[in-house]
Amino acid sequence: MIRIDSIWLATEPMDMRAGTETALARVVAVFGAAQPHCAYLFANRRANRIKVLVHDGVGVWLAARRLNQGRFIWPNPRHGSQAELNSEQLQALVLGLPWQRVGPGGAITVL
């Protein structure tokens, strides 16, 4: 399958009519470059659709996901234009779960 070493999320909404070239241009504008083996996530304004652009080292892949009910948990652009996620957080995000609570940030250390 496709190797993904890092996952980046853009906080600003993107028009979901964007194709591969437009999404790639958006990655370059927000992140500076499309690095090999990286995934870049974008959501629409209502956060009920996401697109993922992956650079596999040779070319780019573009995938989309839509929620029929509810919305994806998406950070506010006031907290920066981008955020890095780990694979567990990505799994939670695509299911519509609160991904910010997954990983070391959601650890319980004292009972």
GUKOLMI-272246 format. One line per 10 residues: their letters; for each residue x, y, z negated of N, C-alpha, C, CB. Coordinates in pm, 1 decimal. Glycine has a CB too. Example, Ala and Ser with C-alpha at 12.3 -4.5 7.8 and 13.67 -1.06 7.14 Angstrom:
# GUKOLMI-272246
as = 1319.0/-569.0/-780.0/1230.0/-450.0/-780.0/1320.0/-330.0/-780.0/1130.8/-447.3/-904.6; 1285.0/-225.0/-708.0/1367.0/-106.0/-714.0/1290.0/3.0/-787.0/1408.4/-59.8/-572.5 $
This chain:
# GUKOLMI-272246
miridsiwla = 84.0/-119.1/0.0/0.0/0.0/0.0/88.1/124.9/0.0/-95.4/0.1/-122.3; 26.0/234.6/-25.4/94.5/363.7/-22.9/155.6/389.3/-160.1/-3.2/478.8/16.9; 283.4/421.9/-162.8/351.2/453.7/-288.7/324.6/599.0/-324.7/504.1/427.0/-278.3; 279.6/621.5/-447.9/255.6/757.6/-497.5/334.6/773.9/-625.7/102.3/785.5/-521.3; 432.2/866.3/-622.0/517.1/891.9/-738.6/462.6/1003.3/-826.8/657.4/926.7/-694.0; 396.9/1101.8/-768.0/339.6/1209.2/-848.6/208.5/1255.6/-787.6/437.9/1327.0/-860.8; 121.1/1304.2/-875.3/-13.7/1343.9/-837.3/-33.4/1488.3/-880.4/-121.6/1250.1/-901.4; -71.8/1571.6/-786.8/-90.1/1714.2/-813.2/-233.2/1755.0/-782.7/8.4/1798.4/-730.1; -287.2/1840.1/-867.2/-424.0/1887.5/-853.8/-420.9/2038.0/-832.7/-509.2/1850.1/-978.4; -491.8/2086.9/-731.9/-505.1/2231.3/-708.3/-633.8/2278.3/-775.4/-506.0/2265.1/-554.0 $
tepmdmragt = -626.9/2385.7/-851.3/-742.9/2431.5/-926.6/-839.3/2516.0/-843.4/-697.4/2510.5/-1045.9; -789.1/2583.0/-740.3/-875.8/2665.0/-654.9/-959.8/2574.7/-565.1/-791.8/2764.0/-569.1; -1088.1/2605.7/-544.8/-1171.4/2521.4/-458.9/-1128.8/2528.5/-312.1/-1317.4/2562.2/-472.1; -1158.7/2420.3/-239.1/-1128.1/2413.2/-96.8/-1255.2/2376.5/-21.0/-1014.6/2310.1/-68.7; -1270.0/2429.7/97.7/-1382.2/2396.9/184.7/-1368.5/2250.7/226.4/-1387.3/2491.5/309.9; -1469.1/2170.1/198.4/-1461.3/2027.5/227.2/-1476.1/1995.5/375.5/-1566.7/1954.6/149.5; -1501.8/2094.8/458.7/-1502.1/2072.8/603.4/-1359.3/2066.8/656.7/-1581.4/2184.1/675.1; -1261.7/2100.4/572.9/-1121.2/2102.0/615.1/-1076.1/1963.1/657.3/-1031.3/2154.6/502.2; -1005.0/1958.7/768.4/-947.8/1834.0/816.2/-805.4/1818.2/765.9/-951.4/1828.3/968.8; -734.9/1725.8/825.0/-599.2/1693.6/781.0/-504.7/1813.1/793.3/-544.9/1576.8/861.7 $
etalarvvav = -507.6/1881.6/906.7/-415.0/1994.3/928.5/-443.0/2108.9/831.6/-425.4/2045.1/1073.5; -569.9/2140.2/810.4/-605.9/2248.4/717.6/-569.8/2211.0/574.6/-756.3/2280.5/727.2; -594.9/2086.7/537.2/-559.8/2041.2/402.4/-408.2/2044.0/382.7/-614.3/1898.7/377.2; -333.8/2003.4/484.3/-187.9/2007.9/475.8/-137.8/2151.4/463.2/-125.3/1941.0/598.4; -197.5/2242.7/537.3/-160.3/2384.8/525.3/-191.4/2436.7/385.3/-234.6/2470.0/631.2; -299.9/2390.7/326.9/-336.6/2431.9/190.8/-237.2/2377.3/89.1/-479.0/2384.0/156.2; -190.9/2253.7/108.1/-88.9/2195.8/20.6/37.5/2279.8/25.2/-58.0/2050.3/61.0; 81.0/2316.5/143.8/201.9/2398.0/158.7/182.2/2534.4/93.4/238.5/2414.8/308.0; 64.2/2594.5/108.0/37.8/2725.6/48.3/36.7/2720.4/-104.1/-95.0/2779.8/98.5; -23.1/2616.2/-161.5/-37.2/2607.5/-307.5/87.8/2550.3/-373.9/-158.1/2521.7/-343.6 $
fgaaqphcay = 145.5/2444.8/-314.1/254.5/2372.0/-379.6/391.4/2399.0/-318.7/226.9/2225.0/-374.5; 396.8/2473.1/-209.1/524.7/2506.6/-147.2/566.5/2410.1/-38.8/630.7/2512.1/-250.7; 532.6/2283.3/-50.4/566.0/2181.0/48.7/488.2/2054.8/15.6/719.7/2152.7/52.0; 473.1/1970.4/114.5/414.0/1838.0/93.1/529.4/1740.4/76.6/318.4/1795.5/212.5; 556.6/1703.0/-45.2/668.0/1613.3/-75.8/630.5/1468.7/-45.5/710.0/1627.5/-223.0; 726.7/1387.7/2.0/697.4/1246.2/26.5/656.2/1174.1/-102.2/819.3/1177.0/88.4; 563.6/1082.9/-88.1/514.1/998.6/-197.0/444.7/1078.8/-306.4/628.1/919.9/-256.9; 379.4/1187.0/-264.9/300.4/1268.8/-356.8/156.5/1276.4/-307.8/360.7/1410.8/-370.5; 63.3/1285.2/-402.0/-78.3/1301.7/-371.2/-121.9/1439.4/-417.8/-164.3/1190.3/-437.9; -205.0/1504.8/-340.2/-253.7/1639.0/-370.2/-405.6/1637.1/-366.2/-196.4/1744.0/-270.2 $
lfanrranri = -468.3/1679.5/-477.4/-613.5/1674.5/-490.2/-673.9/1813.3/-483.8/-653.2/1606.6/-620.2; -788.8/1823.0/-414.7/-864.5/1947.0/-404.1/-1011.5/1915.1/-425.0/-841.1/2016.5/-266.5; -1085.9/2009.8/-481.4/-1230.2/1993.5/-499.3/-1302.5/2109.7/-432.0/-1267.3/1985.5/-650.6; -1431.4/2090.1/-406.1/-1512.3/2201.2/-356.9/-1556.1/2287.5/-475.3/-1635.9/2149.2/-277.2; -1624.3/2397.3/-446.2/-1664.0/2492.7/-550.5/-1754.6/2428.4/-655.3/-1735.0/2612.4/-487.9; -1844.0/2339.3/-614.3/-1935.1/2273.1/-709.8/-1871.2/2155.2/-781.1/-2059.5/2226.0/-638.3; -1752.6/2116.4/-738.5/-1675.6/2005.2/-797.0/-1750.6/1872.6/-791.7/-1640.0/2037.0/-941.2; -1831.4/1853.7/-687.7/-1894.8/1723.4/-669.2/-1830.6/1645.3/-554.2/-2044.4/1741.1/-643.1; -1729.8/1705.1/-490.8/-1653.8/1639.5/-384.6/-1505.3/1669.1/-404.2/-1701.8/1686.7/-243.8; -1422.5/1569.1/-374.7/-1278.5/1589.9/-377.8/-1216.9/1533.6/-249.9/-1215.4/1523.7/-503.4 $
kvlvhdgvgv = -1103.8/1590.7/-213.8/-1021.8/1538.4/-105.3/-882.3/1517.3/-160.8/-1020.4/1634.9/18.9; -818.9/1410.2/-115.4/-683.8/1376.0/-157.5/-598.3/1364.0/-32.3/-681.2/1243.4/-241.5; -491.1/1439.9/-28.6/-394.4/1430.4/79.6/-269.9/1364.0/23.8/-361.9/1571.0/140.6; -224.7/1257.4/89.1/-106.2/1183.6/45.9/-4.2/1184.9/158.6/-142.1/1037.5/5.1; 118.5/1224.4/124.1/229.6/1217.9/219.4/305.3/1090.0/187.2/324.0/1346.4/211.0; 304.3/993.3/279.3/365.7/863.2/252.8/511.5/854.1/296.5/287.1/756.0/321.4; 569.7/965.0/336.3/708.0/965.8/380.8/720.3/963.6/531.8/781.3/848.9/322.7; 614.0/924.1/601.3/613.2/919.6/747.2/506.1/1012.4/802.8/590.3/776.0/796.7; 389.3/1007.2/745.8/276.1/1088.8/789.2/189.9/1123.9/668.8/192.3/1014.9/896.7; 69.8/1171.6/695.3/-19.9/1208.6/586.3/-151.3/1132.0/598.2/-45.8/1360.8/586.4 $
wlaarrlnqg = -211.4/1105.7/484.0/-340.3/1039.9/472.2/-434.8/1138.3/405.0/-329.9/905.4/391.8; -559.4/1141.7/447.7/-659.9/1227.0/386.0/-780.2/1140.8/350.4/-700.7/1344.5/480.5; -818.1/1143.3/224.2/-933.1/1066.4/176.9/-1028.7/1160.2/104.8/-888.5/949.9/83.3; -1154.7/1122.5/101.4/-1256.6/1204.6/35.9/-1340.9/1117.5/-56.2/-1346.2/1275.7/140.5; -1393.7/1180.4/-161.3/-1485.1/1111.7/-253.5/-1594.8/1210.8/-290.4/-1409.7/1058.3/-382.6; -1716.2/1158.9/-300.5/-1831.1/1242.4/-333.8/-1910.1/1177.3/-445.2/-1920.5/1265.8/-210.3; -1951.6/1257.4/-542.4/-2039.9/1209.5/-648.1/-2182.8/1246.3/-609.9/-2000.9/1270.1/-787.6; -2273.8/1149.9/-614.5/-2413.7/1178.5/-584.5/-2482.6/1247.7/-701.8/-2487.5/1049.6/-549.1; -2432.3/1222.9/-822.2/-2484.7/1288.9/-941.7/-2367.9/1337.4/-1024.1/-2575.6/1193.7/-1024.8; -2385.2/1448.5/-1090.1/-2281.0/1502.3/-1176.0/-2171.7/1571.4/-1096.3/-2221.4/1392.3/-1260.2 $
rfiwpnprhg = -2059.7/1592.1/-1163.7/-1947.3/1660.0/-1101.4/-1817.6/1611.2/-1160.9/-1959.4/1810.9/-1117.1; -1709.7/1634.1/-1087.1/-1577.6/1600.2/-1136.1/-1534.9/1703.1/-1239.3/-1475.8/1592.5/-1020.5; -1459.3/1660.9/-1339.4/-1406.3/1752.6/-1439.5/-1286.2/1822.0/-1375.4/-1366.2/1677.2/-1573.8; -1298.2/1951.5/-1350.0/-1194.3/2025.2/-1278.4/-1147.1/2142.1/-1363.3/-1246.0/2075.1/-1141.3; -1015.7/2163.0/-1373.1/-964.5/2274.0/-1454.8/-997.4/2409.6/-1393.5/-813.4/2261.2/-1472.6; -1000.9/2509.1/-1478.0/-1028.8/2645.6/-1436.0/-903.9/2706.5/-1373.9/-1077.8/2731.0/-1555.0; -916.6/2781.0/-1263.7/-798.9/2843.7/-1201.7/-726.6/2943.3/-1293.0/-840.5/2914.2/-1075.1; -792.9/2989.5/-1398.0/-727.2/3082.6/-1490.9/-609.8/3017.9/-1563.7/-827.8/3134.8/-1592.8; -607.0/2884.8/-1568.7/-499.8/2812.6/-1637.3/-385.0/2776.8/-1544.6/-554.3/2687.0/-1700.4; -379.5/2839.3/-1428.1/-274.9/2812.1/-1330.3/-334.5/2756.2/-1202.9/-171.7/2715.3/-1387.1 $
sqaelnseql = -258.3/2759.3/-1095.8/-309.7/2715.8/-966.5/-293.1/2566.3/-943.0/-241.2/2791.6/-856.9; -218.9/2498.8/-1031.6/-194.1/2356.1/-1012.4/-173.2/2285.3/-1145.9/-72.3/2335.0/-922.2; -191.7/2153.6/-1143.1/-168.7/2071.3/-1261.3/-117.8/1935.7/-1213.2/-299.6/2056.3/-1348.3; -32.3/1873.4/-1292.9/17.4/1740.2/-1258.8/-58.6/1636.2/-1340.7/171.1/1729.4/-1284.3; -96.5/1527.5/-1277.6/-169.9/1419.4/-1342.0/-87.5/1292.1/-1336.7/-307.2/1398.2/-1274.9; -114.0/1202.4/-1431.6/-54.5/1069.0/-1421.5/-159.9/975.5/-1361.4/-4.9/1016.7/-1562.6; -123.1/851.6/-1337.0/-214.9/759.9/-1268.9/-339.4/729.3/-1352.8/-142.8/630.0/-1235.1; -325.9/722.6/-1485.0/-442.7/699.7/-1570.4/-540.2/816.4/-1562.0/-399.3/678.0/-1715.9; -486.2/938.0/-1560.4/-571.3/1056.3/-1549.1/-642.0/1060.4/-1414.1/-488.6/1183.5/-1569.0; -572.5/1020.4/-1308.0/-635.2/1015.2/-1175.7/-750.4/916.1/-1174.8/-532.1/977.5/-1068.3 $
qalvlglpwq = -730.7/798.8/-1234.1/-837.6/699.1/-1239.2/-960.2/754.1/-1311.6/-788.4/571.2/-1308.4; -938.0/824.5/-1422.0/-1049.6/884.6/-1496.0/-1116.4/993.7/-1413.1/-1000.9/942.6/-1630.4; -1037.3/1076.0/-1347.3/-1091.6/1186.2/-1268.2/-1182.6/1136.8/-1157.2/-979.1/1268.6/-1209.3; -1139.3/1036.5/-1080.1/-1220.6/989.7/-967.3/-1348.9/919.6/-1013.1/-1138.9/895.1/-880.3; -1353.2/877.5/-1138.8/-1476.2/820.7/-1194.1/-1567.6/927.6/-1252.4/-1443.0/718.2/-1300.9; -1519.4/1051.7/-1257.8/-1598.8/1160.1/-1314.0/-1585.8/1172.7/-1464.2/-1741.7/1141.0/-1278.8; -1483.6/1109.7/-1522.6/-1461.8/1113.9/-1667.6/-1370.2/1230.8/-1705.1/-1401.2/980.5/-1717.0; -1370.2/1272.4/-1831.5/-1281.8/1381.7/-1874.8/-1135.7/1338.5/-1879.1/-1324.3/1432.6/-2012.4; -1065.2/1355.8/-1770.4/-928.1/1306.8/-1753.3/-828.8/1375.3/-1844.9/-884.6/1325.0/-1611.1; -858.9/1496.0/-1894.6/-765.9/1566.6/-1983.0/-747.4/1494.1/-2115.5/-814.8/1708.2/-2008.4 $
rvgpggaitv = -840.9/1408.1/-2151.5/-833.1/1334.6/-2277.8/-754.2/1205.3/-2267.3/-971.0/1304.2/-2327.4; -714.5/1168.7/-2146.8/-640.2/1044.0/-2122.8/-492.5/1071.9/-2133.2/-674.3/983.2/-1984.1; -418.0/979.7/-2195.4/-273.8/993.9/-2204.7/-231.5/1053.2/-2336.7/-222.5/1078.5/-2092.4; -107.6/1102.9/-2343.6/-53.5/1151.4/-2471.8/-130.2/1269.7/-2528.7/90.9/1190.3/-2454.9; -195.5/1349.6/-2444.5/-272.2/1463.4/-2493.3/-394.2/1420.8/-2572.9/-314.8/1550.3/-2378.0; -442.4/1299.5/-2551.4/-561.0/1250.2/-2621.4/-528.4/1151.7/-2731.2/-654.7/1186.2/-2524.4; -401.1/1146.0/-2772.1/-359.1/1049.4/-2873.6/-411.7/1087.5/-3011.5/-206.6/1038.7/-2876.9; -451.5/987.3/-3088.7/-490.5/1005.8/-3227.7/-372.1/965.8/-3312.9/-618.2/922.8/-3264.4; -320.0/1056.6/-3390.5/-198.6/1028.3/-3467.6/-223.1/1015.1/-3617.7/-97.6/1136.6/-3443.5; -332.2/1072.3/-3669.4/-360.2/1065.4/-3812.2/-505.7/1028.1/-3832.1/-327.7/1199.5/-3882.3 $
l = -530.9/934.3/-3924.5/-668.8/897.4/-3958.9/-703.3/950.5/-4094.6/-688.7/745.5/-3955.1 $
